[in-house]
Amino acid sequence: MRISGLTIPENKRLEVGLTTLYGIGRPLAQSILDKLGIDRGAKPKDLSEDKENALRKEVESRKIEGELKRDIAGNIKRLKDIKAYRGLRHMKSLPSRGQRTKTNSRTRRGNTRKTMGSGRKKVEKK
């Protein structure tokens, strides 16, 4: 089964399979399936044609994949343009939600571990 250009895994439960789409997590997948009256444990290969089309229509009515990514990138660009604090943090590649940076934030800053030395260069041997 394909939704917005991506293939939903055939052998996984729909509840989990829908999460392969960017912008759909477990809670949203569960609410979509409940709204359409589809069993959460059903697999995509077991769906009838009309239920499959209803699911595709419901999912494509939401912002997912490229459209959502574009929207998020636009929001970040707007914050950078107006020089908001969060925008400046994005520019400097630092955490933008108030986390401490002295010891953590390795993934955001990169794993840069610089050990302190005595400040002197090593003397070359002759």
N, C-alpha and C positions, 0 to 999 in steps of 0.2 A: 504494500500500500504506500502511495506517495502523497505527501502533503507539502505544498509550497516548494516543490523541487527536491525534497529530501525523502528518503525511504525510511519508513518506520519498520524496525526489526520484526520479522514475521513470527518468530518463536518466543517473543517476550510478551508479557501481559500488557494490555493497552495502557494501563495506569503508568507503567514504567516506560514503555515504548514511546509515549508522547513526549517524555522529558528529553528525547534526543533533539527536539526542536528548541532553539535558543529563545528564551522568553516564556517557556512553559515548564513549570516545576510540578512536583507531586500534588500539592493542594489544588492548583489550577486544573491539572489533568483530571483529578477526582471530581471536581465540580462540573467540568464539561461532560464527563461520562454520566454523572448523575442526572444532569439536566436533559441529556438525550435518552436516558433510560437504558444505557448500555452497561452490561456487567463489567465491573472493574477488572475482573480476572480473565475476561475474554481475550482471545488472541486475534490479531488483525486478519489472519487467514480464515477465521471462523465467521467473520462479519458478513452480513448480507450486503448486496449492492446499495440498497437505499440507506442503510445505517452508515455505510462507509461514506456515501455522498453527504449525508447529514453531518457526520463528524468532520469531514473535510471543509464543509461550508462554515461550520461553527468555529473551527480553528483559524481559517483564513480570514474570518471577520475581525480577528484580534491583531494587534501589532506584534509580529514575531520576526525572527531572523533579521534580514538586512534592513528592513524598515525600522525595527527597534534599535539596532546597532547605530544606524544613521541618526536617529533621534537622540540617543545617548551622547554620541560624538558631538552633535550640534549643541547640546546642553553644556558640555564641557568647554567647547569653543566659546560659547557665550560668556561663561564664567571667566575665561582667560581674557577675552576682549574687554570686559568691564573692570578688569583687574580686581576681582573679588578675592577675598582671602583663600577660598577653596580653589579658585582658578590659579592663584599663585602657587599653591601647594601642588597642583597638577603639573604646572610648568617645571617646578623643581624636582619632580618625581619623588615627592614625600607623601606620607599618609595625609588625607584631607579630612579625616573625621575625628581628629582630636587624640589619636593614639600617641603614646610616648615614642620618642625616637632615639633616646640615649642607648638603650640596649636592644630593643626589638626593631621591627620593620625591615628585616633582612630582605624579604622578597621585593619590597618596594624600592629600597635603595640599592639592592644588589648585595651579594655576600662579600662586602669589602671589609675584611678583617686586617687591620694594620696594627701590628703589635708595637708597643712602645719600646724604644731602645734607649741607650744612654745618650744618644744624640751625636755620638762620634762615629765617623766612618772607620771601618776596619783598616788597620795598617797593612800595606802590602809587604809580603815577604820578599827578601832579596835573594 
